[in-house]
Amino acid sequence: MSTTTLPSTYTVFSHLLRADLTTQWRNRRASLLVVLVPTIILISWKGLVPKFGGAFVLSNCITVGLTAIGLMGYSNTVARDRDKGIFQRLRVAPASNWTIMASRLTVQLMMIVITTLVLFLVGYKFDGITISAGGYFGGLLIAIVGGAVYLSLGQVIVGLIKNPETVNVTTRLVYFAFIMIGMFGELGVLGKEVGDAVKWSPYGTVKHIVSAALTPSTWNEHSWMALLVTLGYTFVFAFLGIKWFRWNSR
């Protein structure tokens, strides 16, 4: 009598990751746009570097990139694949639910690293922003932490909304609101009250911890509080996103 041997978790995960990376490569134009938007902002903000400092400009652009990856990248991909029935087919395969989602999140974490490194390079080459080795390393680690906020927020949106077109529109609106209110609020253009509110929004806390990590000497008590708030946002969004998520669009 022949016996069926189930593949190991590592084997399943590696195959899923390879498939997700292939899909990401086929959609490389969308990935390029995610990197291109904060890069253009970084180049156009060169004149603000002497006034506000390199860490301020670079952290804002990194936060813009993280927002795009979590909202427009991750959530739209999940919504589209769910509508096509890909998740339903994967669930009958010998793969646990967590390996399916972990593979997709790994791809997005790779995008976070790539986007952050590109912005580091562009900031150095075009804006003349120089940071210590510790600042680059700390900024990269905190960018991953900050990116988790927007990935979990994207999970909330795709959990609440099943229609992929509606998900696409919603993420674009949320992205626009975060970027416009976040950037102009940080610059004080929208008034003191809005500026104070922005500081403790997901955009504001992520921007602050990234900026402080880029210049480790400025890390203080407020930075620790912003980090705790950021982790709190991530936990709440992730909890709700997992609770509300459905594996099919019906």
C-alpha positions in Angstrom: 0.0 0.0 0.0 1.4 3.4 -1.0 1.5 6.2 1.4 1.2 9.9 0.7 3.8 12.1 2.2 2.8 15.7 2.8 5.5 18.3 1.9 7.2 20.1 4.7 6.2 23.6 5.8 9.5 25.0 4.4 8.8 23.3 1.0 5.3 24.7 0.8 6.4 28.2 1.9 9.3 28.3 -0.6 7.0 27.3 -3.5 4.5 29.9 -2.5 7.2 32.6 -2.1 8.6 31.7 -5.6 5.1 32.0 -7.1 4.4 35.3 -5.3 7.8 36.7 -6.4 7.0 35.7 -10.0 3.7 37.5 -9.8 5.4 40.6 -8.4 7.9 40.6 -11.2 5.1 40.3 -13.8 3.5 43.3 -12.2 6.8 45.2 -12.0 5.3 48.3 -13.6 3.0 48.8 -10.6 6.0 48.1 -8.3 8.0 50.7 -10.1 5.3 53.3 -9.6 5.3 52.6 -5.9 9.1 53.3 -5.8 8.9 56.2 -8.3 6.4 58.4 -6.4 8.5 58.9 -3.2 11.6 59.2 -5.3 10.1 62.1 -7.3 9.1 63.8 -4.1 12.6 63.3 -2.7 14.2 64.9 -5.7 11.7 67.8 -5.8 12.2 68.5 -2.1 15.9 69.0 -2.4 15.5 72.7 -1.6 14.0 71.8 1.8 17.0 69.9 2.9 19.0 73.0 4.1 15.9 74.3 5.9 14.4 71.2 7.6 17.3 68.8 7.4 18.0 65.6 5.4 16.4 63.3 8.0 13.1 65.2 7.8 12.9 65.1 4.0 14.1 61.5 3.7 11.8 60.2 6.5 8.8 61.9 4.8 9.6 60.2 1.5 10.2 56.8 3.1 6.8 57.1 4.8 5.1 57.9 1.5 6.7 54.8 0.0 5.6 52.6 3.0 2.1 53.9 2.6 2.0 53.1 -1.1 3.3 49.5 -0.5 0.8 48.7 2.2 -2.3 50.3 0.8 -2.0 50.2 -3.0 0.4 47.3 -3.3 -0.6 44.7 -0.8 -4.3 45.3 -0.4 -5.0 45.5 -4.1 -3.1 42.4 -4.8 -4.9 40.4 -2.2 -8.3 41.7 -3.3 -7.6 40.8 -6.9 -6.4 37.3 -6.2 -9.3 36.7 -3.8 -11.7 37.7 -6.6 -10.0 35.3 -9.0 -10.5 32.5 -6.6 -6.7 32.0 -6.0 -7.1 31.8 -2.3 -9.8 29.2 -2.5 -7.6 27.0 -4.6 -4.6 27.5 -2.3 -6.7 26.5 0.7 -7.4 23.0 -0.7 -3.7 22.6 -1.2 -1.4 21.2 1.6 -0.7 24.8 2.8 -1.8 26.3 6.0 -3.4 29.7 6.1 -0.5 31.4 7.8 2.0 30.2 5.1 -0.2 31.6 2.4 -0.3 35.1 4.0 3.3 34.9 5.2 4.6 34.4 1.7 2.7 37.5 0.5 3.9 39.6 3.4 7.5 38.5 2.8 7.3 39.9 -0.7 6.0 43.2 0.6 8.7 43.3 3.2 11.2 42.9 0.3 9.5 45.8 -1.4 9.9 47.9 1.8 13.7 47.1 1.9 14.1 47.9 -1.8 12.2 51.1 -1.7 14.1 52.3 1.4 17.5 51.5 -0.1 16.6 53.3 -3.4 15.6 56.4 -1.4 18.8 56.2 0.6 20.8 56.2 -2.7 18.7 58.9 -4.4 18.9 61.1 -1.2 22.7 60.8 -1.2 23.3 61.2 -5.0 20.7 63.9 -5.8 19.9 65.7 -2.5 23.4 65.4 -0.9 21.9 63.8 2.2 24.6 62.0 4.2 23.8 59.9 7.2 25.9 57.7 9.5 26.2 54.0 9.0 24.2 53.5 12.2 21.5 55.9 10.9 21.1 53.9 7.6 20.9 50.6 9.5 18.5 52.0 12.1 16.4 53.7 9.4 16.1 50.5 7.5 15.0 48.5 10.5 12.4 51.1 11.6 11.1 51.4 8.0 10.2 47.7 8.3 8.5 48.4 11.6 6.6 51.3 10.1 5.7 49.4 7.0 3.9 46.9 9.1 1.4 49.6 10.1 0.4 50.1 6.5 0.4 46.4 5.6 -2.0 45.8 8.5 -4.1 48.8 7.5 -4.3 47.4 4.0 -5.5 44.1 5.6 -8.3 46.0 7.3 -9.5 47.5 4.1 -9.4 44.2 2.2 -11.1 42.6 5.1 -14.0 45.1 5.2 -14.4 45.4 1.4 -14.7 42.4 -0.9 -15.1 44.0 -4.3 -11.6 44.6 -5.8 -12.6 47.7 -7.7 -13.9 49.3 -4.5 -10.8 48.2 -2.6 -8.7 50.0 -5.3 -10.7 53.2 -5.0 -10.7 53.1 -1.2 -7.0 52.6 -0.9 -6.3 55.4 -3.3 -8.5 57.8 -1.3 -6.9 56.7 2.0 -3.4 57.0 0.5 -4.2 60.5 -0.9 -5.6 61.6 2.5 -2.6 60.2 4.4 0.0 61.8 2.1 -1.6 65.2 1.7 -2.7 65.7 5.3 0.4 64.1 6.6 3.0 66.1 4.6 1.3 69.4 4.7 0.3 68.9 8.3 4.0 68.2 9.2 5.0 71.4 7.4 2.4 73.4 9.4 0.4 74.5 6.4 -2.9 73.2 7.7 -2.8 74.9 11.1 -1.6 74.0 14.6 -4.5 71.7 15.5 -4.2 69.6 12.4 -0.4 69.5 12.8 -0.7 68.3 16.4 -3.2 65.6 15.3 -0.9 64.5 12.4 1.9 63.9 14.9 0.0 61.0 16.5 -1.5 59.6 13.3 0.0 56.5 11.7 1.7 58.9 9.2 3.1 61.1 11.9 4.4 58.4 14.3 6.0 56.4 11.5 7.6 59.5 10.0 8.9 60.5 13.5 10.5 57.1 14.3 12.1 56.8 10.9 13.5 60.4 11.2 14.8 59.7 14.7 16.4 56.4 13.6 18.2 58.1 10.7 19.8 60.4 13.3 20.2 58.2 16.4 21.4 61.1 18.5 17.9 62.6 18.3 16.1 59.5 19.6 14.3 60.6 22.8 11.3 59.9 25.0 9.0 61.1 22.4 10.5 58.7 19.9 9.9 55.8 22.3 6.3 56.9 22.7 5.8 57.2 18.9 7.3 53.7 18.5 4.8 52.3 21.1 1.9 54.1 19.3 3.1 52.7 16.0 3.2 49.1 17.4 -0.3 49.7 18.9 -1.7 50.8 15.5 -0.1 47.7 13.9 -1.6 45.4 16.5 -5.1 46.8 16.3 -5.1 46.9 12.5 -3.7 43.4 12.2 -6.3 42.0 14.7 -9.2 43.6 12.9 -7.9 42.8 9.5 -7.5 39.1 10.3 -10.8 39.0 12.1 -12.7 40.5 9.2 -10.8 38.8 6.3 -12.7 36.4 4.1 -11.0 34.0 1.7 -13.6 34.4 -1.0 -15.3 37.5 -2.5 -18.9 36.1 -2.0 
